[in-house]
Amino acid sequence: MHAVFLDRLLQKDFQQKGYSLIPSLLDLAAIDRLLTLFKKFEDEYSGPFHTSHFSTNTEYKKQVHDLISDMVFPLVEPYLNDFVPLFGNFMIKYPDPGVAMDLHADWTYVDELQYRSLAVWIPLVDVDIENGCFGIIPGSQRVVNTIRGPLIRQSSRNHEPEWEKRYGKLIPMKAGDAILYDHALLHYSPPNKSDKVRPALNLSLAPASAQWLHYCQPEGTNEIDLYKVNNPDFYINYTHFQRPETGEIFAKKAPSEIEYIDDRMNKFWKTNLVNKIKTWL
Ligand SMILES: O=C(O)CCC(=O)C(=O)O
């Protein structure tokens, strides 16, 4: 397995928990530059939750990706084992007490049996439970499916609130703090109950030596397509839920081949216990 972190202790901790925190990764000047870009594109944002990768405006997506990669990647690169940036996005949550980000894991970017890929999530304002901070289920990267992507269902969707309540951990952060998490880690965020917008960013990264992948179930179809991704521009050009316009299909699967994670999550307490015992031995 290709390690994510260069430092052995950080790697061990990341492998166990599925995430790692770096306080004050961005300084005030960097936060200010990113907030200026965030304000420049205010007309693009719609709905209580907006992420730039849902947009079809490629120029906007590219400018957001370029600045986020330029500012964040050089700061995380020294920790990582030969990773490259794939795509950067704004994650913007407007005040709305009824809109949460439901529990999910991100798309698959690499063959997760050989490699892991990760995301860096950074709030551009201080965050806590009031305005929609990040929440995670530590260790859940071990039990989710390795095939994930747009419209590929992962569960019966009957238990997520219960899993959040039993295993979830909210992480209050200062503007500029970073959480690096395995794309397979289950995460969520509560509603923004404050009266101010909560801008954050997300930068996805993958090992340079891995074949990058994209799984999707294009809208209106009953098939899962697996694409080889040879250039990160694939993500800028991708229109959400649609068949990708670039990239090369190299395998197809039936959605019925994807096993729901319900059983694994319902006995997650047992998995945690076994892992804890293993660390004592
Ligand atoms: O920004 C948020 O509130 C949620 C972020 C998230 O789910 C993601 O980056 O995948």
The ligand as an ORCA input file, in Angstrom:
! r2SCAN-3c Opt
* xyz 0 1
  O     -18.558     22.056      3.399
  C     -19.334     21.286      3.967
  O     -20.160     21.657      4.802
  C     -19.307     19.818      3.657
  C     -18.130     19.487      2.837
  C     -18.184     18.130      2.239
  O     -19.029     17.323      2.505
  C     -17.132     17.781      1.277
  O     -16.214     18.590      1.080
  O     -17.213     16.665      0.719
*
